[in-house]
Amino acid sequence: MEVKVMTDILDANDQLAHTVNQKLSSQGIFVLNLLGSPGCGKTTLLEKTIAALKADIRLAVIEGDLFTSKDAERIERQGVPVIQINTAGGCHLDAGMINSVISGLDLSSLDMIIIENVGNLVCPAEFEIGEDAKATVLSVTEGEDKPLKYPLVFRKSQAVLINKIDLLPYTDFDLDAAMHDIKGINPEATLVTASCRTGQGLDEWYHWLKTQVKKKQNRSSENGRCKQPKSTN
């Protein structure tokens, strides 16, 4: 009985997620669901990403967290639209939450929305929220065993960023093993090793994002979207 209830919940969520994606796709907006454990560096990565791309890509951020607006305040200082969702203890965002806040954004002026999900490698992987792609951040301080312990989130991600690579000499993290396991779980995933502190690998991450935005713009143009985006060259 519990299995059926969970199946019904996921089915209803996925239907709404499709509606959300269609609504945002009609505006030519690429939507990224950014996943990772607490402390893996998602918000710092967002700050760096916004600073690097905002001159060329019109973007907004939806921040998911259990409590407080600390992360949203950090993003707001980057000068882009941001909406905070507090789950009040809930371990993930869902499509209903995203659907309830996107009206607060000027969709006609956006090329990309990045949704920073609640810090968790389990529940967020189960719930579609209207995204075009998922990206998971894994910090070297978490241990290389995480991909095999939490395979679903890595299997569903179009990109995986191994973060805090500058700390590698000070940890027991086996980078080769982690990369091998991620590729074994998801051979198609774009895999980036990076450090937000030193900037190593971030250009590759930015290139991946710009490529996704450009693909979405091209598909929208084929479907008759008239909104003129900034250049993503």
N, C-alpha and C positions, 0 to 999 in steps of 0.2 A: 504493500500500500504506500509506503514511504517513497519507493522508487517511482511509482506512478505520479504521486504528487510532485516530486522533483521534475519529472519529465514534463508534466503540464506547465510548471513554472517556467522551465527553460523554453518550451515551445512558444508560450505567450510572449516571453521576453524576445525571442528571436524574431517573431513576427513584427513586434514593435521596432526592433533594431533595424529590420529591413525598411520599415517606413521612414525611420530617422535618416537612414543612409540615402534613400530615394530623395528625401527633402533636401539634404545637403548636396547630393549629386546634381540636383536640378540647378543648383547655384555654382556648380563646377568646383566644389570645395573638397580637397583631399583631407580625410580625417584619420589621424593616427591615435591609436590606443597605446599609451606608454606604460609599461608594466615593470615591476621589480620589487624586491624586498625593501623594507624600511632601511634607510641608510645606504642604499646601493649607489646613490648619487643622481637620482632622476631629476630632482629640482635644479641641482647645479648644472646638469646637462641641458635642461631647458633654458636656463639663463644664458649659457654659452650659445646655444642654438638660436635663440631669439636675437642676441646681439649680432650674430654672424649673418642672419638671413633676413632680418626685418626690413632692410633697405630694398630688397628685391622681391620678397614674398609677403603678402598681407596675411598676417596670422593672428590667431587668438588662442587663448588657453582656457581650458576648463580644468579646475583643480579639484581632485577628489581626496578627501581626508576624513578620518574619523571625527576629529574635533579641531577647533581653532582655524584661523585663516592665515597662519604664518607663511605657508608656502605661496598662497595667493598674493600676499603682500610683497613677497620677494619678486614675484613675476610682474606685478603691477609696476614696480620700479623700473622695469625694462621698457615701459611705454607702449604696451600692447593691451588690448582688451582681455580681461580675465574674469571668470565667474567661478566662485567657490561653491562646491557642494560638500556639505558635512553629512556623513552617513550616520552620525550619532551612535557609533559602535559597529555599524555594518561593515563587513569585510571586503566589500567590492561595490563598484558602481553598476547600475543596470540601465537598460535602454529607457525606462520610464524617467529616471533621473535626468538623463541627457535630453530627452524630449521636452521635459518641463523647463529647461533653462535656455535652449538655443534661441528662443524668441527674444532673449535679452541681448543677442548679438546682431549686428548689422551684417547679415549674411551676404548681401550684395557687394560688400566691400572686402570680402575675405577670399583668400586662395587656399588656406590651410587652417584647420583646427587641431591642436594637439591636446589630447585628454590625458592628464596624469592621473592614473588610477590609484586606488588605495594600495599602500605598500603591502604586498601579499603575493606569493607565487602560486596559490591554490585557487581560491574562489574567483578572482578576476578572469582567469583563463576560461572559466565555464560560461561566462555571460558576455554575449555580443552586445555592443552598445551603439552600433551604427557606424563603426569604423570601416575604413577601406583596408587598413593593415594594422597589425600589432607589432610592436617592438619591445623586446625585453632587455633590461639592463641587469647584468650580473657583475657584482664587484668581486675582485680577487680576495677581499677580506671575508667573503662568505664561504669559501671552500669550493673546490672543483667538483664536489659530489652533487651539487644542486641540480644539474641537468638530469641526472638519472633518478634523483629523488622526486623531482617535480617535472616529469617529461611533458605533460600536456601543454604547459605555457610555452615551452621551447618548440614543441611540435607545431603550435598554432601561430608562431611568430614569423613574420616575413624578414625581420632583422633581429639580430642579437648583438648587443654591444657589451663586451667585457671591459669593465670600467676600472679605474684606479690602477692602471697597469704600471704606473710609476712606483707603486708599493710592492710590486712583485718580489723584489729582492728581500723584502722584510717579512714575507709570508711563506707558508708551505704550499701555496697554491700551485698545482701542476697545470700549467697553461696548455701544454700539448694534450693532456688527458681531457681537459674541459672542452677544447676545440674538437677533439675526436668524438667525444660523446654528443656534443651538440650537432655535429654533422651527421652522426649516426642516427640521431632522432629526427633531424630535419635537414636533409642534404641540400634543399633549395634555399635555405635561409642565408641572407647576407650576413657575414660574420665580421665584426669590426673590433679590434683591440684599441682602447683609447684611454686617455687620461685628461680629465677636465682641468686638472691643475697645470699640466705642462702643455696641453693642446695636442699631444700625440694622437693621431688617428681621427681627430675630429673632422678634418677636411673630407675624409672618406664618408663619415656619417652625414655631413652636410650634402655631399654629392648624392648620396642615396635619397635623402629627403627631397632635394630639388628634382631628381629624376621622377619620383613618385608624383610630385605636384605637376610636373610637365605632362606626364602621362594622363593624369586626370583632366588637365586643361585640354589636351588634344581630344580625348574622348568626348568632353563636353562640347567642344567646337564642332565635332562631327554630328552631335545631336542638336546643334543649332543654338548653343548658348552664346549670347551677345556680349556679356560682361568682358571688359578688357582687363586682363591681369597685368601685374608688373612682370618684367622680364625675369626669368629664372636662369639666365645664362651665367 
